[in-house]
Every structure is written in C-alpha cells, then in structure tokens.
Amino acid sequence: MKYVEIYKLQNDGSQTVLATCRLVDGVVVIEGDEKFASFVANEGIRNYSDIGEKRFFPKDGILFLEQLQYNFKSGYLNAGTIKEEL
C-alpha cells in the first residue's frame, strides 16, 4: 500500500507526523489531524505539474499522492515522498 506522511515542525525543532495519506482501493484516505484532513479533503491541492488551475482531491488517488510533496514543502509543513507499505 502506498502512502505519504505529512510532517509538522514543533517548537523544539523536531518534526512529528501530522497526517498519513494512504492509497486504499484507488482513493486516498487521510489519517491523523482531523482539521488538516478535512481542509485538504474539501479544498484539494494544486497540480504543480500543470500551469492550469486543476486541483486534486483524495478521490484522485495516486495523482493526489504524487502532488503532496510539491504542495507541502515549507519549514512548517513538509510532505515526504511516496513510500510502499509491505
């Protein structure tokens, strides 16, 4: 199962996992912080591989996972790369 972890910077400089986005039956399920999960599910994320205004939502599956690392790459929130769960 493919997944991406979203990390949040803490006051002491460490990072903790804010949410985990897992690909389940072609749809992304967001586990973790409920406010974050709700916001991302409702607002979607930008498609940084296209100049247009297209947004991806969890229903878009792998395309959504692939764009997370480009949408969350600040000092405060950071998405990892796609990993494979065995």
N, C-alpha and C positions, 0 to 999 in steps of 0.2 A: 504494500500500500504506500503510495506517495504522500509526502507531507512537507509542509514548510512551517518553521517556528518563527514567531514574531517576538523579538526581544525588546524589553523596556529598560532604559537606563535608570538606575537607582541613585539616590543621593550620595552614597558612598563610592560611586563609580562602577559598581558591579552591574551586571545585566541579569535580569530574570525573564523567564518565558511569560509573556503576556497572553499569548494565544497560540494554538496549534491549528493549522488548516490542513485537514486530511481529505484526500480524494476517496470518496466512497460511492461505488456504483456510478461513476461519471459525474458526480456532484461534489462540491467541496463543503465539508462540514467544519464549522469554526467552533473550537472548544477553548474555554478559558474565560477571560474577562467578558462579561455579558454586554457591557456598554460598547466595548470595542467591536465585538461580534455583531451586535445589532446595527451599529453605524456602518460597518463595511458591507453587511448584507443588504442594507437599504440604499446606501449611496453608491456602492460599487467602487471599483478602482479604475484609474486611467490606463488606456492602452498606450504604452510608451513606444511600441514598435510601429505605430501608425501616426501620421500627422493629424488625422481626423479627431473628432471628439468622442469616439467609441469608448464605452466603459464596459468592464467585465464584472460579472456578478458570480457568486458561488455556483449558480446553475451552469455556468460556462466551463466548469471542470478544470481540465489541465491548462487551458488558456488563462484562467484566473490564477492558478498556482504559479505559472511562468512569469506573470507580471508583478507578483508581490514584491520581489526583491528590488524592482525599479520604483515602486510606489512608497516603500518604507525603507529609506536609506539615509536617515538623519542621525544625529547624535543621540536623539531621544528615543526614537523607534527605529528598529532595524530588522528586516526580514532576511532569514538565511536562504540558502539555495534549496532546491528540491532534493529531499532525501527519500530513500526507499526503506520502508519498514519490512522486516522479514517475518 
